[in-house]
């Protein structure tokens, strides 16, 4: 079991939540792939989209529904700085995860985060569990509680 997967399981269990990790037969790198594998609606896929703060140099997390796209202008306004593309090194250093398996929970360092209200339309959503082949069902309210994310509108219209 990978260190990243173990960290997600530990974060959920320490919060008193079930860590019912699902190993997929195929990739879950995209929301479409993950939804197909999980047998759920695309918006039940909880994407972790990470940008680089152009002033701070820090990674910034936007937790969004699978069918939504982050609007860079809205996201930058929320972050209070211009946002650019986060490279794999920054993402790994800030979160401890590789691209394609970034979970909203279990990060190795604190991260500023915002949460798409569309996810709250579901009883449970499916988030990456630290690898491109693992996902975990979690209640949206639990993701909010564990991440400290702020609910905000940041997706394209």
N, C-alpha and C positions, 0 to 999 in steps of 0.2 A: 504494500500500500504506500502510495507516495506521501511525502511530508505535507504537501499542500492539502491533499484529501484528509489526512489525519488532523490538520489544523482546523478545517471546516467542521469536521465531526466534533472535535473538542469544543469549539466555540458554541455549537448548537447544544451539546450535552451540558456544558457549564451554565447555559441559560435555561436549562430544564426543558429543552425541546427535543423531540425525537429526531434522530439523524438517520432518516430512512433513505439513505443514498441509493440511487438507482444507477447501475452501470449499463450503458447503452451499447448496442451491438455496433453502431456506426458513430460517426462524429456528431458532436453537439456544438460545433464551433459557431454555427449560425443559428438564429432564432427559428428559421424554417426547419433546419435539421433537428433541432431540439424538440420542437413541437411535434414533428412527425414521429420521432422516437418515443416521446412521452405520451402521445395520443391525446393532446390537449389543443386548445386554441392558441394561435400564435401570440396573442396578447397575454397569455398566462406564462409566457417565458419572460423571466426577469433578467434583462440584459444589464451588464455592468460595463458602461461606456466610460472610458477614462481619457481625459485631456490633460495637457501640460499647461499650467499657468505660465504665461509669457513673462510676467514680472517676478513671481515667486519661484518659478522653476519646479513647483510641486505638482504632483498628480492630483487631479480633482475628479471625483466619481459622480456619474449620473446614472441612477438606477431607473431603467425605463422598461415599459412593456415591449414585447418582442416585435410588434408591428409598427411601433413608433420610431421616429428618427429624432435625434437631438438637434435642435436648432442652435447653431453656434453662437448667434447673436444673443438669443435669450439666455443661453448657458453662460456666456461671458458676462452678461449683466448681473446674473445671480452671483457669480464668482467674484465680481468686482475687479476683474482684470481680463485682458484678452486671453483667449485660450487657443492653443495649437495642438498639433498631433503629439501624443505621448509615444515615445519609442519603447521598444520591448525592455530595454535596460531600466528606464525610469519606472515602468509598470512593475517589473520584478522587484526593484529596490524598494518601492513604496509599499506594495501589497504583498509581495512574496509569491505571487502567481504569475504564470506565463499567459500570454495572450491566448484567448480561446478557452481558458478555464478560470477566469477571474470571478471569484465568488463575491457577493456583497458582504460576506462575513468572514472572519478569520484572518484579517489582514495583519501583517507583522508590524505595521506602523499606522498611527492614526491618519485618517484621510477626510477631507471635507467632502460631504456628500449631499445630493439632492435626490428626491424620490418622485417619480411620475405618479400622479393620482389615479391614472388608469389602472394601475396594478391593484388598487383597493377595491375594484369592481368584482374581484374574485375571492373566493374563500381560501384558495391556495394558489400559489404560483410556483414555478419551477426555476430554481437558480443554479448556476454552475456551482459545482462542489470542489473546485480546485484543479480539475483536469478537463481536457476536451471530451472525455468519455463519461463523466459523472455529473448527475444533476440531483437536486434534492428538493422535495416539496416543502414549502414553508408558507405560513400565513403572512400576508403583506404586513399586518400590524407587528408581527415579530421581527420582520426585516427592519422596519422603522425603529423599533425599540433597540435592536442590537447594533444598528449602524449609526443612530443619532442623526440620520438624514433629515433634511427639511423637505416637506411636501411643497412642490412648486410646479408651475407650468413652464416647461422648457422644450417641448417638442414642436415640430413643424406643424403648421395648420393644414 
